[in-house]
Amino acid sequence: MKIGLISDTHGWIHPRLFDHFADCDEIWHAGDIGNVATAEKLSGFKSLKAVYGNIDDAMVRRIYPENLIFMAEGMRVRLTHIGGTPGHYDRRVLPELIENPPDIFICGHSHIAKVMYDKKAGFLYINPGAAGYNGFHRYMTAIRFQIDGKNIHDLELIELGERGRII
């Protein structure tokens, strides 16, 4: 299963994302979608799993949950928007991460791309950074990876360019 992972689009999708995610089976969005039209554009392209973020309005929140836990191949995935970072997880998600840790924990919000295995918690932490045009990030980013059973491979950080410049 090939996954295209994004966060913090804030109502705008980089046109090159469609090329980068052309071979993906699903797109996962870690919140701050921006509006329903953005989600519909993504879900019209590929199967979409998404959560709402802190900037999302009531319409987006009616369609997408705050947290999503699901199985992908043999991996248990937890997707949320505000999750913190390894060693500094948000107090809202920390109890669940301790009591019932996923294999992969994905969040957004920080606009900072980061992938690391949290040895203490026992799961892979992924934040794809921000794929959208708006925000305080310098570069727009996304992540693409494959899951085969209990294996993750071919994980790539996709740099979409400097925020404010569309090439």
ZAFIPA-322924 format. One record per residue: residue number from 1; residue in three letters; x, y, z of N, C-alpha, C in turn. Coordinates in pm, 1 decimal, decimal comma, padded with zeros to 6 digits, m for minus. Atoms other than C-alpha are relative to their C-alpha. Layout:
% residues N
REC  num  residuo      n.c1      n.c2      n.c3     ca.c1     ca.c2     ca.c3      c.c1      c.c2      c.c3
REC  NUM      ALA         X         Y         Z         X         Y         Z         X         Y         Z
...
END
This chain:
% residues 167
REC  num  residuo      n.c1      n.c2      n.c3     ca.c1     ca.c2     ca.c3      c.c1      c.c2      c.c3
REC    1      MET   00084,8  m00116,7   00000,0   00000,0   00000,0   00000,0   00090,0   00123,8   00000,0
REC    2      LYS  m00080,0  m00121,7   00011,0   00147,5   00332,4  m00108,0  m00083,0   00118,8   00050,5
REC    3      ILE   00070,1  m00108,9  m00068,3   00054,0   00639,0   00100,3   00062,0   00134,6  m00035,9
REC    4      GLY  m00039,2  m00140,3   00011,6   00069,6   01011,0   00025,3  m00048,3   00070,3   00125,1
REC    5      LEU   00033,0  m00059,8  m00129,7   00078,2   01203,5   00353,5   00021,6   00150,3  m00003,1
REC    6      ILE  m00008,6  m00145,6  m00005,2   00005,3   01574,0   00396,0  m00066,2   00052,9   00126,0
REC    7      SER   00064,5  m00071,2  m00109,3  m00099,6   01824,2   00657,5   00001,9   00148,3  m00032,2
REC    8      ASP  m00003,5  m00146,4   00003,5  m00176,8   02191,6   00692,1  m00003,8   00057,7  m00141,6
REC    9      THR   00019,2  m00056,4   00133,1  m00299,7   02261,4   00340,6  m00069,6   00136,4   00007,7
REC   10      HIS   00066,4  m00129,5  m00023,8  m00511,8   02548,7   00476,7  m00079,9   00047,4  m00121,7
REC   11      GLY   00087,2  m00036,7   00110,6  m00745,7   02538,3   00177,2   00067,1   00011,1  m00135,3
REC   12      TRP  m00072,2  m00010,4   00126,8  m00482,8   02513,9  m00094,4   00081,6  m00126,2  m00023,6
REC   13      ILE  m00075,4   00120,9   00034,6  m00332,6   02213,7  m00273,6   00103,5   00035,9  m00105,1
REC   14      HIS  m00106,7  m00024,7   00096,3   00002,5   02242,4  m00446,6  m00027,2  m00084,0  m00124,4
REC   15      PRO   00032,0   00076,4   00121,7  m00052,8   02141,8  m00810,9   00089,8  m00121,0  m00023,1
REC   16      ARG  m00091,3   00114,1   00021,0   00252,6   01911,0  m00808,4  m00032,1  m00118,8   00090,6
REC   17      LEU   00036,1   00113,4  m00086,6   00102,0   01698,4  m00527,7  m00067,9  m00110,5  m00080,4
REC   18      PHE   00070,1   00100,7   00079,6  m00114,0   01524,4  m00786,3   00098,6  m00088,0  m00076,9
REC   19      ASP  m00104,7   00080,1   00065,3   00199,4   01412,0  m00973,7   00071,3  m00088,4   00102,1
REC   20      HIS  m00071,7   00075,8  m00103,6   00377,1   01305,9  m00654,3  m00084,1  m00114,1   00056,9
REC   21      PHE   00088,3   00100,9  m00058,5   00073,8   01109,4  m00533,6  m00071,2  m00085,7  m00105,4
REC   22      ALA   00067,6   00073,3   00108,0  m00025,1   00961,0  m00872,1  m00000,9  m00150,7   00022,1
REC   23      ASP  m00010,2   00144,6  m00021,6   00092,4   00611,1  m00774,3  m00047,5  m00043,4   00138,3
REC   24      CYS   00043,2   00032,7  m00136,4  m00045,8   00627,0  m00419,3  m00137,7  m00065,0  m00000,9
REC   25      ASP   00130,7   00063,5  m00017,0  m00334,7   00410,4  m00306,7  m00093,6   00088,5   00081,1
REC   26      GLU   00079,0  m00086,5  m00086,5  m00449,8   00656,8  m00041,6   00076,7   00127,5   00031,4
REC   27      ILE  m00056,8  m00122,4  m00055,0  m00391,6   01010,8   00078,9  m00047,8   00009,8   00143,5
REC   28      TRP   00033,4  m00024,1  m00139,3  m00380,5   01072,8   00451,9   00029,1   00146,7   00029,6
REC   29      HIS  m00013,4  m00143,1  m00030,2  m00434,1   01430,4   00572,0  m00008,8   00018,2   00151,5
REC   30      ALA  m00009,4  m00016,5  m00145,5  m00328,0   01521,6   00927,6  m00053,5   00135,1   00047,8
REC   31      GLY   00072,6  m00115,1  m00053,0  m00557,9   01821,3   00965,9   00041,0   00135,3  m00052,0
REC   32      ASP  m00004,0  m00134,3   00057,9  m00596,8   02189,7   00888,7  m00016,0  m00010,8  m00151,8
REC   33      ILE   00035,4   00019,2   00140,2  m00755,4   02090,9   00560,4  m00031,0   00135,7  m00063,0
REC   34      GLY   00030,8  m00134,4   00045,8  m00895,1   02440,1   00520,8  m00144,1   00020,0  m00039,9
REC   35      ASN   00140,4  m00008,8   00039,5  m01234,4   02373,8   00367,2  m00042,1  m00131,7  m00065,2
REC   36      VAL   00054,2   00122,8   00056,9  m01460,6   02102,2   00230,1   00042,2  m00015,9  m00146,3
REC   37      ALA  m00039,2   00008,4   00141,5  m01370,8   02187,8  m00131,7   00139,2  m00061,3  m00015,6
REC   38      THR  m00135,1   00057,1   00003,5  m01005,7   02102,6  m00062,1  m00005,4  m00150,3   00024,3
REC   39      ALA   00014,9   00143,0  m00029,3  m01103,5   01767,8   00091,0  m00064,6  m00072,3  m00118,0
REC   40      GLU   00066,7   00062,3   00114,4  m01334,0   01695,3  m00203,8   00093,8  m00013,8  m00119,9
REC   41      LYS  m00097,2   00007,9   00109,2  m01057,1   01771,1  m00451,7   00095,2  m00117,9   00022,3
REC   42      LEU  m00089,5   00111,6  m00033,2  m00829,2   01523,6  m00272,4  m00072,7  m00133,5  m00009,6
REC   43      SER   00073,4   00126,7   00000,2  m01096,1   01255,8  m00226,1  m00049,5  m00036,7  m00140,2
REC   44      GLY   00033,7   00028,5   00139,0  m01191,6   01288,1  m00592,8   00117,5  m00056,6  m00078,4
REC   45      PHE  m00122,8   00047,1   00064,0  m00832,0   01205,0  m00682,4   00039,8  m00138,8   00050,3
REC   46      LYS  m00037,4   00126,5  m00064,4  m00756,0   00923,2  m00436,0  m00087,0  m00018,7   00123,6
REC   47      SER   00068,5   00026,5  m00126,0  m00914,6   00756,1  m00136,0   00065,5   00086,4   00109,0
REC   48      LEU  m00051,4  m00095,1  m00099,4  m00878,6   01003,8   00154,4  m00038,8  m00041,4   00140,5
REC   49      LYS   00022,8   00011,1  m00143,7  m00839,4   00947,9   00525,4   00049,3   00132,5   00058,6
REC   50      ALA  m00036,8  m00132,6  m00049,4  m00837,1   01277,8   00715,6  m00059,9   00025,5   00137,6
REC   51      VAL   00050,5  m00052,1  m00127,1  m00885,6   01449,3   01050,6  m00007,6   00151,7  m00012,3
REC   52      TYR   00005,6  m00146,6   00002,4  m00981,4   01806,5   01118,7   00108,9   00058,2   00088,7
REC   53      GLY  m00099,6  m00071,3  m00079,0  m00738,9   02061,3   01258,0  m00060,3   00123,4   00063,9
REC   54      ASN   00048,3  m00114,6  m00077,1  m00765,9   02372,6   01469,3  m00054,3   00114,3  m00084,8
REC   55      ILE   00053,2  m00109,1   00082,9  m00836,7   02605,4   01173,9  m00123,5  m00042,7  m00079,0
REC   56      ASP   00111,0   00050,0   00079,7  m01104,8   02385,3   01019,7  m00135,1   00041,2   00058,5
REC   57      ASP   00130,9  m00049,4  m00041,1  m01462,9   02510,2   01029,1  m00095,4  m00114,9   00033,9
REC   58      ALA   00100,6   00097,9  m00041,7  m01780,8   02334,1   01141,4  m00034,1  m00099,5  m00110,1
REC   59      MET   00030,8   00091,8   00111,1  m01843,9   02186,0   00794,6   00104,1  m00111,8  m00009,1
REC   60      VAL  m00107,1   00100,8   00005,1  m01506,1   02009,8   00787,0  m00009,5  m00090,5   00122,8
REC   61      ARG   00008,7   00077,6  m00124,7  m01552,0   01899,5   01150,1  m00118,8  m00096,6   00001,1
REC   62      ARG   00113,5   00091,9   00010,5  m01888,3   01739,7   01064,1   00035,9  m00122,2  m00083,2
REC   63      ILE  m00036,0   00108,8   00091,5  m01726,6   01525,4   00796,1   00116,2  m00084,1   00053,1
REC   64      TYR  m00121,4   00069,1  m00043,3  m01388,3   01439,2   00950,6   00013,5   00005,1   00151,7
REC   65      PRO  m00014,7   00003,2  m00145,5  m01309,3   01333,2   01308,5   00125,9   00073,5   00047,3
REC   66      GLU  m00119,5  m00059,7  m00059,3  m01054,5   01483,6   01544,8   00114,4  m00101,2   00002,3
REC   67      ASN  m00097,4   00109,2  m00005,1  m00875,9   01148,0   01575,1  m00050,8  m00113,9  m00086,0
REC   68      LEU   00036,2   00114,4   00082,5  m00869,9   00849,3   01346,1   00099,0  m00111,8   00029,7
REC   69      ILE  m00082,8   00118,4  m00025,0  m00741,1   00503,7   01436,6  m00046,9  m00107,5  m00097,9
REC   70      PHE   00036,5   00097,5   00102,2  m00731,1   00242,0   01161,8   00118,4  m00092,6  m00027,2
REC   71      MET  m00102,7   00094,6   00041,2  m00539,7  m00053,4   01023,0   00034,5   00025,1  m00146,7
REC   72      ALA  m00050,0  m00010,5   00136,5  m00327,0  m00019,1   00710,1   00099,8  m00113,5  m00016,7
REC   73      GLU  m00077,5   00123,9   00011,3  m00186,8  m00351,2   00596,6   00002,4  m00061,4   00139,9
REC   74      GLY  m00007,4   00055,4  m00134,8  m00061,4  m00492,5   00929,6   00032,3   00102,8   00106,3
REC   75      MET  m00039,4  m00107,3  m00091,6  m00000,7  m00153,9   01094,2  m00121,8   00072,2   00057,6
REC   76      ARG   00102,4  m00080,7  m00066,7  m00220,0   00022,3   01349,2   00045,5   00145,5  m00005,9
REC   77      VAL  m00035,2  m00139,6   00023,8  m00222,5   00393,1   01261,6  m00090,4   00090,0   00083,9
REC   78      ARG   00076,0  m00104,9  m00069,7  m00329,4   00687,8   01476,9   00030,8   00132,2  m00068,0
REC   79      LEU  m00011,6  m00125,3   00073,3  m00392,1   01012,7   01289,2  m00073,4   00108,3   00078,4
REC   80      THR   00060,3  m00113,8  m00068,5  m00457,4   01345,6   01462,8   00069,8   00126,3  m00048,4
REC   81      HIS  m00065,5  m00123,7   00043,8  m00372,3   01711,2   01407,4   00102,9   00046,6   00102,3
REC   82      ILE  m00091,4  m00049,5  m00103,1  m00223,0   01836,8   01732,7   00044,7  m00118,2   00084,2
REC   83      GLY  m00050,5   00118,3  m00069,1  m00004,1   01558,7   01866,9   00128,2   00022,8   00076,8
REC   84      GLY  m00127,8  m00023,4  m00065,6   00319,0   01717,3   01986,1   00113,1  m00069,9  m00073,0
REC   85      THR  m00117,9   00065,9   00055,8   00658,3   01558,1   01929,8   00051,5  m00103,5   00099,9
REC   86      PRO  m00052,8   00100,2  m00092,6   00844,7   01260,0   02077,0   00061,6   00064,1   00124,5
REC   87      GLY  m00044,3  m00054,2  m00128,3   00907,3   01327,4   02444,1  m00083,5   00117,7   00047,3
REC   88      HIS   00083,7  m00117,3  m00032,4   00659,6   01616,5   02435,1  m00136,9  m00012,8  m00066,9
REC   89      TYR   00129,7   00020,2   00062,0   00329,8   01467,4   02322,2  m00105,8   00086,6   00068,0
REC   90      ASP   00110,0  m00081,3  m00050,9   00016,2   01677,4   02361,8  m00077,2  m00078,4   00106,8
REC   91      ARG   00067,4   00066,1  m00112,7  m00167,8   01602,3   02687,3  m00132,5  m00063,8  m00041,0
REC   92      ARG   00125,6   00055,9   00049,0  m00484,7   01529,1   02488,6   00019,0  m00141,7  m00055,9
REC   93      VAL  m00022,6   00131,5   00061,6  m00328,2   01227,7   02310,4   00091,3  m00090,5   00082,1
REC   94      LEU  m00099,7   00076,9  m00075,1  m00063,9   01117,2   02561,1  m00056,7  m00123,5   00070,0
REC   95      PRO   00049,4   00121,6  m00066,8  m00282,2   00881,7   02771,4  m00026,9  m00115,6  m00095,7
REC   96      GLU   00030,0   00104,6   00098,1  m00399,5   00690,7   02463,8   00128,5  m00056,1  m00061,7
REC   97      LEU  m00127,9   00047,8   00055,9  m00044,7   00673,4   02323,4   00070,0  m00094,5   00095,9
REC   98      ILE  m00062,2   00086,1  m00101,8   00073,9   00518,8   02649,7  m00077,9  m00129,5   00016,6
REC   99      GLU   00084,5   00116,3  m00027,1  m00221,0   00283,4   02705,6  m00016,6  m00092,1  m00120,2
REC  100      ASN   00027,4   00078,3   00119,9  m00270,9   00170,4   02347,8   00083,0   00054,0  m00116,6
REC  101      PRO  m00085,3  m00061,0   00102,0   00028,3   00269,2   02134,0  m00025,3  m00056,4  m00139,9
REC  102      PRO   00013,3   00045,6   00138,7  m00009,3   00255,9   01756,4   00135,6  m00049,1  m00051,5
REC  103      ASP  m00126,7   00029,6   00066,9   00255,1   00128,9   01517,4   00054,4   00127,3  m00064,6
REC  104      ILE  m00036,3  m00126,7   00063,1   00252,1   00467,7   01342,2  m00086,4   00109,4   00061,5
REC  105      PHE   00072,5  m00115,7  m00052,0   00157,0   00798,8   01504,0   00027,8   00117,7  m00092,9
REC  106      ILE  m00012,3  m00108,9   00096,5   00089,7   01080,5   01257,0  m00074,7   00121,9   00051,3
REC  107      CYS   00064,9  m00126,0  m00035,1   00017,3   01442,7   01336,7   00055,6   00110,4  m00088,7
REC  108      GLY  m00043,1  m00117,0   00075,7   00055,1   01785,2   01181,6   00020,3   00115,9   00095,9
REC  109      HIS   00008,9  m00119,9  m00082,0   00012,7   02136,0   01326,3   00128,7   00081,7   00009,9
REC  110      SER  m00124,2  m00075,0  m00023,5   00379,8   02231,2   01377,1   00055,7   00063,4  m00127,4
REC  111      HIS  m00052,7  m00041,7   00130,6   00446,4   02288,2   01004,0   00147,1  m00040,5  m00016,7
REC  112      ILE  m00138,7   00046,7   00003,8   00779,6   02110,1   01065,8  m00000,1  m00149,8  m00030,4
REC  113      ALA  m00007,5   00141,1   00036,7   00844,2   01781,6   00885,8   00097,9  m00072,3   00092,2
REC  114      LYS  m00085,9   00078,1  m00088,6   00982,9   01515,3   01116,6  m00044,9  m00145,6  m00004,1
REC  115      VAL   00024,9   00143,1  m00003,5   01009,5   01137,1   01099,7   00104,2  m00061,5   00091,3
REC  116      MET  m00095,4   00068,4  m00088,6   01162,4   00933,8   01379,5  m00069,9  m00114,8   00071,6
REC  117      TYR   00052,8   00108,8  m00079,9   01118,2   00609,8   01562,6   00015,5   00038,9   00145,9
REC  118      ASP  m00002,7  m00032,1  m00143,0   01026,8   00686,1   01923,5   00020,7  m00130,6   00075,9
REC  119      LYS  m00034,1   00124,9  m00068,1   01205,7   00404,8   02106,7  m00074,0  m00015,5   00131,6
REC  120      LYS   00067,8   00005,2  m00130,0   01051,4   00492,3   02441,7  m00147,7  m00036,2  m00016,3
REC  121      ALA   00142,8   00025,7   00021,2   00694,7   00490,2   02307,5  m00023,2  m00126,4  m00083,2
REC  122      GLY   00011,1   00121,7   00079,7   00757,1   00206,2   02060,5  m00077,7   00015,2  m00129,3
REC  123      PHE   00067,9  m00019,0   00127,7   00616,2   00357,8   01742,4   00075,0   00098,8  m00088,1
REC  124      LEU  m00055,2  m00094,1   00095,9   00709,4   00550,3   01430,4  m00082,0   00128,3   00006,5
REC  125      TYR   00062,8  m00132,2  m00005,3   00632,7   00922,7   01461,3   00022,0   00067,2  m00135,6
REC  126      ILE  m00011,9  m00071,3   00127,5   00558,3   01112,9   01138,9  m00080,6   00129,4   00004,7
REC  127      ASN   00066,9  m00127,4   00023,5   00475,2   01478,8   01085,1   00045,1   00043,2  m00139,8
REC  128      PRO  m00039,8  m00032,3   00137,5   00466,3   01566,3   00713,0   00033,5   00147,2  m00023,3
REC  129      GLY  m00022,3  m00142,8   00019,6   00515,5   01940,1   00773,0  m00124,9   00063,1  m00058,0
REC  130      ALA   00114,4  m00071,3   00056,8   00291,1   02180,5   00584,4   00007,5  m00000,8  m00152,7
REC  131      ALA   00004,7   00004,5   00146,2   00186,6   02129,1   00223,3  m00064,6   00124,5  m00059,7
REC  132      GLY   00073,4  m00116,1   00048,3  m00010,8   02452,1   00199,3   00083,3   00124,7  m00018,4
REC  133      TYR  m00060,8  m00128,4   00034,3   00069,9   02801,0   00086,7   00007,8   00094,4   00120,0
REC  134      ASN   00007,3  m00091,4  m00114,0  m00026,5   02975,5   00412,2   00062,0  m00059,7   00125,3
REC  135      GLY  m00058,0   00043,1  m00126,6   00157,7   02957,8   00742,7   00136,5   00060,6   00020,3
REC  136      PHE  m00130,3  m00054,9  m00037,3   00492,1   03026,0   00902,2   00116,5  m00086,1  m00046,5
REC  137      HIS  m00105,8   00088,7   00048,9   00686,6   02741,4   00738,2   00072,1   00065,3  m00118,1
REC  138      ARG  m00077,1  m00054,7   00112,2   00959,7   02821,1   00489,6  m00019,6  m00082,8  m00127,1
REC  139      TYR   00015,1   00089,1   00114,7   00919,7   02516,0   00265,5  m00126,6  m00083,2   00013,5
REC  140      MET   00117,7   00085,6   00004,7   00608,7   02325,1   00162,5   00048,4  m00144,3  m00017,2
REC  141      THR  m00046,1   00139,0   00001,5   00648,6   01952,4   00224,9  m00116,8  m00098,2   00005,6
REC  142      ALA   00091,0   00113,7  m00008,6   00469,5   01619,3   00198,8   00087,6  m00123,7   00016,9
REC  143      ILE  m00073,9   00125,4  m00016,9   00569,4   01258,1   00260,8  m00072,0  m00108,4  m00079,3
REC  144      ARG   00052,8   00115,4   00072,2   00524,9   00945,2   00055,2   00073,3  m00123,2   00052,6
REC  145      PHE  m00063,1   00122,6  m00048,6   00587,0   00589,1   00178,8  m00086,1  m00120,2  m00034,4
REC  146      GLN   00070,7   00124,2   00025,2   00488,7   00226,8   00139,2  m00007,6  m00082,3   00126,5
REC  147      ILE   00018,1   00093,7  m00110,6   00350,5  m00020,8   00390,1  m00023,1  m00137,4  m00061,3
REC  148      ASP   00017,2   00140,1   00038,1   00390,2  m00394,3   00332,2  m00005,7  m00080,9   00127,9
REC  149      GLY   00014,6   00073,7  m00125,1   00250,3  m00589,2   00624,0   00044,1   00086,3   00116,3
REC  150      LYS  m00053,8  m00074,9  m00113,8   00453,3  m00470,5   00923,6   00125,1   00078,7  m00038,1
REC  151      ASN  m00118,8  m00071,3   00047,1   00721,3  m00303,2   00709,2  m00036,5   00130,9  m00068,4
REC  152      ILE   00012,2  m00128,8   00067,4   00747,4   00060,0   00607,5   00128,0   00019,1  m00079,0
REC  153      HIS  m00120,4  m00021,3   00080,4   00981,4   00139,0   00321,6  m00024,1   00109,8  m00102,6
REC  154      ASP   00002,4  m00104,5   00103,2   01061,9   00391,5   00050,4  m00063,1   00130,4   00049,7
REC  155      LEU   00052,5  m00124,6  m00055,4   00973,9   00682,0   00280,7   00078,7   00115,9  m00059,1
REC  156      GLU  m00062,8  m00114,7   00066,5   01042,5   01008,2   00098,2  m00059,6   00129,9   00051,7
REC  157      LEU   00044,4  m00135,7  m00027,8   01023,9   01369,4   00205,8  m00005,3   00072,1  m00133,3
REC  158      ILE   00018,8  m00071,8   00125,4   00884,8   01567,9  m00085,0   00003,1   00148,9   00029,5
REC  159      GLU  m00005,6  m00144,9  m00013,8   00987,6   01931,6  m00101,7  m00070,8   00061,8  m00119,1
REC  160      LEU   00081,9  m00060,2   00104,8   00731,3   02130,6  m00296,6   00044,4   00141,7  m00033,6
REC  161      GLY  m00051,0  m00134,3   00026,8   00929,0   02453,0  m00290,7  m00018,7   00093,7   00117,2
REC  162      GLU   00006,6  m00101,9  m00102,5   00954,7   02766,6  m00088,2  m00143,0   00054,2   00009,0
REC  163      ARG   00133,8  m00056,6  m00019,5   00630,6   02893,4   00062,4  m00002,2   00139,6  m00064,8
REC  164      GLY   00010,3  m00128,5   00068,4   00516,1   03186,6  m00145,6   00043,0  m00005,4  m00145,4
REC  165      ARG  m00043,1   00015,9   00139,7   00666,7   03053,6  m00467,9  m00059,9  m00127,7  m00055,9
REC  166      ILE   00056,3   00116,6   00066,7   00487,9   02820,4  m00703,5   00076,7  m00018,9  m00130,4
REC  167      ILE  m00082,3   00028,8   00117,9   00715,2   02660,5  m00959,6  m00057,6  m00119,6  m00072,3
END
